[in-house]
Amino acid sequence: MTQTNERSDWQLAIEQCANYRKYLDGLSIDANSKTKAYLIDKDSIQRLLAQNNGRLDAIRVYIGHEIIDGQPVVRLYMVGCTKDGEQFNDWAIPNEKELLDTQTEMGTTRPCPTQCSLANSLNS
């Protein structure tokens, strides 16, 4: 992130996370379904980048959503990327016919709730 209007990256993150929590508060779904963060552990990152004989250069996070009680709930999907000049390209994304046979892994994310941190300025 870069600074915008003299606010720091941390100020923007705190403000935007607070805005998202307000949005979640307005959803009429169970509190445990209101995902406000994701934990991505080192093992998942290393496993993801180890594919392609360790020749992956980055991770891209795709944002999707699941419909729960008629309300959209954010879901994240991580994929490994290769670098081609200044461009990063997703590596070995299966098409619909290859879904059952693919060896390509997606990164593991664990939602909060249940994988939440102690209270801090991003989550409270």
C-alpha positions in Angstrom: 0.0 0.0 0.0 1.0 3.6 -0.5 0.1 6.6 1.5 -3.1 8.4 0.5 -4.1 11.8 1.7 -1.3 11.8 4.3 -2.8 8.7 6.1 -0.5 5.8 6.8 -1.0 2.3 5.5 -1.9 1.3 9.0 -4.5 4.1 9.4 -6.1 3.0 6.1 -6.1 -0.7 7.2 -7.7 0.1 10.6 -10.3 2.3 9.0 -11.2 -0.1 6.2 -11.3 -3.1 8.6 -13.6 -1.2 10.8 -15.8 -0.4 7.8 -16.0 -4.0 6.9 -16.9 -5.1 10.5 -19.8 -2.5 10.3 -20.9 -4.2 7.1 -20.7 -7.6 8.8 -22.8 -6.3 11.7 -25.6 -5.5 9.3 -25.8 -9.0 7.9 -28.6 -11.2 9.2 -26.5 -14.4 9.5 -25.0 -16.2 12.4 -22.1 -14.4 14.0 -19.8 -17.5 13.3 -20.5 -17.1 9.6 -19.3 -13.5 9.5 -15.7 -14.0 8.4 -13.6 -10.9 9.3 -10.1 -12.3 8.7 -8.2 -15.3 7.4 -5.2 -17.0 8.9 -2.6 -18.2 6.4 0.1 -20.1 8.1 3.7 -20.6 7.0 3.2 -24.3 6.2 0.4 -23.4 3.7 2.6 -20.7 2.1 5.6 -23.0 1.8 3.5 -25.9 0.4 1.9 -23.6 -2.2 5.3 -22.1 -3.3 7.0 -25.5 -3.4 4.8 -26.6 -6.4 6.4 -26.5 -9.8 9.7 -27.8 -8.3 9.9 -24.7 -6.1 9.8 -22.4 -9.2 6.9 -20.2 -8.1 7.5 -16.5 -7.4 4.4 -15.2 -5.8 0.9 -15.9 -4.4 -2.3 -14.4 -5.8 -5.4 -14.3 -3.6 -8.7 -14.5 -5.4 -11.8 -13.2 -3.7 -15.1 -15.1 -4.0 -18.2 -15.3 -1.9 -20.5 -18.0 -0.5 -24.2 -17.2 -0.1 -25.2 -17.9 3.5 -28.9 -17.2 4.4 -29.1 -15.1 1.3 -26.1 -13.0 2.3 -22.7 -12.9 0.5 -19.8 -14.0 2.7 -16.2 -13.5 1.5 -14.0 -16.5 0.7 -10.3 -16.4 -0.3 -8.5 -18.7 -2.7 -4.7 -18.6 -2.9 -2.8 -19.8 -6.0 0.9 -19.9 -6.9 2.2 -17.6 -9.6 5.2 -17.6 -11.9 7.0 -14.4 -12.9 7.3 -13.5 -16.6 9.2 -10.2 -16.8 7.1 -7.7 -14.8 4.0 -9.9 -15.1 2.9 -12.6 -12.6 0.8 -15.4 -14.1 -1.2 -18.0 -12.2 0.4 -21.4 -12.4 -1.5 -24.6 -13.5 -5.1 -23.5 -12.9 -7.2 -26.5 -13.9 -10.1 -26.0 -16.3 -13.5 -27.6 -15.5 -12.6 -30.9 -17.1 -9.3 -31.2 -15.1 -10.8 -30.4 -11.6 -10.9 -34.0 -10.4 -7.5 -34.9 -11.8 -5.4 -31.9 -10.9 -2.3 -32.1 -8.7 -2.3 -28.3 -8.3 -2.9 -27.2 -4.7 -4.6 -24.1 -3.6 -3.4 -22.4 -0.4 -5.2 -23.1 2.8 -6.9 -20.2 4.6 -8.5 -20.5 8.0 -11.3 -18.0 8.8 -11.9 -15.8 11.8 -14.1 -16.8 13.5 -12.7 -19.4 14.6 -9.0 -18.7 13.9 -9.0 -15.2 15.5 -6.2 -13.2 17.1 -6.4 -11.5 20.4 -8.1 -8.1 20.2 -6.2 -5.4 18.3 -7.0 -2.3 16.2 -7.7 -4.3 13.1 -10.2 -6.8 14.6 -12.0 -4.9 17.4 
